[in-house]
Amino acid sequence: MHKKLFIPGPIDVKQDVLEQMTRPMIGHRSKEASILQRSISEKLQEVFYTKEQILLSTSSGSGLMEGAIRSCTRKKAAVFSVGAFGDRWYKMAVSNNVPADKFTVEPGEATKPEMVDEVLGTGKYDLITITHNETSTGVMNPVEEISKVMKKYPEVIWCLDAVSSMAGTKIEVDKLGVDICITSTQKCFGMPPGMAVASMSKKAVEAAKQVKYRGVYLDLLELYEYIQKKDYQYPSTPAIPIMYAMDYQLDKILSEGLENRFARHLEMAQYVRAWAKKNFEIFPREEYTSNTLTTIKNTKEIDVSLLNKELGKRGYAISNGYGNLKEKTFRISHMGDYTLDDVKGLIQEIDDILGK
C-alpha cells in the first residue's frame, strides 16, 4: 500500500511530476542540457527572490552545505545550531579541517539576533551558518531579525540552510542579504530526492577565491565559474531525469503563485498546531514554530512507533522524534503539494487510532 508521507522528507510526488523522469536522455554537454539548466535556474531565482547565480548539484542538501563551509571560510566559521542539522554543519567543518566554533541553544529555542551580534562582534569569524528550519525541533529561526544584525558585518559570509523550508515559506534571499542559500528537491518542492540547489552571491564568490583547499566535486567556485564560461554547463554529470521533473514542477509552483503556496503551507501548519495544542503540546517555543513541519511534545507518552504502524495500515506515515528526542516528540510535516484536506485526513486517522 502506498503511504501518504507526512515525514520531514522525502514526501509524496505527484504522478505527472514523476512521469517527467521517464523522458529520453540527452547528452549533458549538449545545447539541450544548457537550455534545461538555464530554465531551471531562472525559475529558481524567482522562488529564491534573488538575482544571484543559482547552482545545481547532484547531491543532497548536505553536499552543498559541506561545499559552502569549506569553499568560503577564510578565517573561521561560526556555526549556529538549534538542533541536529546545525550540529551536522559543525561536523562538516571539523571533518574538512575548517576552523569553526559551534553556538547552541536549548532544544526548542531559536538562534536570536543578539546572539549572532555578540559572536560576530568578537571579530573572530568571517562566515556564519544558520539553519532556517530545523526539522528535529520544529524551529524556524527569525532570519528577518538576524538579517538586520548581518548588515553590521558586511565582510561576513552568511550561509543559510533552507533545505526544509524553501518553496514552503517566503525567503527573500537578496533582501535578507544571504550569500549562500541552500535547499534540496525532496521537501517543499514536492519532488524526488537527488538534487540540491543554492544561490551564491558575488561576495561569496570573491571569498571562495581566497580559499586554497576547496575540494573538487563540491567546490562552489568551480561550479560557479563553469556555469559562466560554459553556458550553464556543469563540471560533472548532472541528474538529467530529476532536472526534467524540476523544470516541470517549477512551472506548476509558479503557476500556483508563490504567495498562494506560502499561504497554503501556513494554513496546514496552523491546523496541525491547533490540534497539537489541544491534545499534546508544541515542542518549540511558539513564536518560532515552523510553517512546514510541526514537532509535538509527547505529553501523553503514546507509543509513537505503534501509532505509526497503525497509520501505515491506513495509508499514512508520520515521523518519530529525531535522535535523543525519539518517543519524547513526534513530527508531522505539512509541505509540498499537500492541502488542508490532506492534513485533516491524517489528523482524523490519528484521532481515531488514539480513541479521541
Secondary structure, DSSP 8 states (H G I E B T S, - for coil): ---EE-SSSS----HHHHHHTTS----TTSHHHHHHHHHHHHHHHHHHT--SEEEEESS-HHHHHHHHHHHH-SS-EEEEESSHHHHHHHHHHHHTT--EEEEE--TT----HHHHHHHHTTS--SEEEEESEETTTTEE--HHHHHHHHTT-TTSEEEEE-TTTBTTB---HHHHT-SEEEEETTSTT---SS-EEEEE-HHHHHHHTT-S---STT-HHHHHHHHHHHTS--SS---HHHHHHHHHHHHHHHHH-HHHHHHHHHHHHHHHHHHHHHHSEESS-GGGB-SSEEEEE-TT---HHHHHHHHHHTTEE-EE--GGGBTTEEEEE--TT--HHHHHHHHHHHHHHHT-
